[in-house]
C-alpha cells in the first residue's frame, strides 16, 4: 500500500515537470517558426520623384529701421511695413497669403570707443512678412514695388504648388515602382522566388526649399528677374515581401 502511494506521489510530482517541458518545447517551436518567418522575408526601400513647373512663389520680405530710441525706431518701422503691406494688397496679394514672420527691436552698440562696455547709440526695429504670390508672372513686379514702398530686406524665395497632392501621389507611385523592381532584382540574383507583398510603409515627402537671396536691398531695380524653372517632389516607401 505504501509502495502504491509512493508511486502515485511520484506521478503527481512528475506531471508538472512534464507539462513545463512540453510548454517550453512549444515556445521554442513558436520562436523557431517566427525566426524562420523573419529570415524568409526581404525588405526593400524605394525612392521616387515627380517634377512640374511651379505655380506659386513664397517670399519673405521685411523692413529695418534705425532711430535714436526704441519707440521712434518701432514707429518708423511700423509706418514702412504698413505701406509695404498696402502695396502688396494693391498688387493683388490676398490677406490670407500674408503672415508676419518676425518682429524685433534691438539696441545698436558702438564698440569702437570701449569694447568692454560698448555704448548704445541707437535702436534697430525689424519686421518681416511671408507672402504667397499666386501669379508668378507678376512676382518680379510685386517684389520691385514692395521695395519701392518701404521694404529693404528680402529673406528668401521658394517656388511651389498651390495644390501639391497630385505631384506627391506621382512621386509615391514612382517610389513603389522602384522598390518593386529592386525586390525582383535581388531575389532573382539570389536564386530565390519572390512571394507575396506583406507590408507597405510610407516614407518622407520632400518639398522645394527656399533659396537665399540678398539680405539687404538699398534700392529696387526696374524689374526683378525671376526664373521658376521646375520644382521636384521626392518620396520614399518601404516594402516587405515574403520569400517563397
Secondary structure, DSSP 8 states (H G I E B T S, - for coil): -HHHHHHHHHHHHHHHHHHHHHHHHHHHHHHHHHHHHHHTEEEEEEEEEEEE---EEEEEEEEEEEESSHHHHHHHHHHHHHHHHHHHHHTT--GGGEEEEEEEEEEEEETTT-STT-EEEEEEEEEEEEEEES-GGGHHHHHHHHHHHT--EEEEEEEE-SS-HHHHHHHHHHHHHHHHHHHHHHHHHHT--EEEEEEEEEEEEE----EE--S--SS--SS-------EEEEEEEEEEEEE-
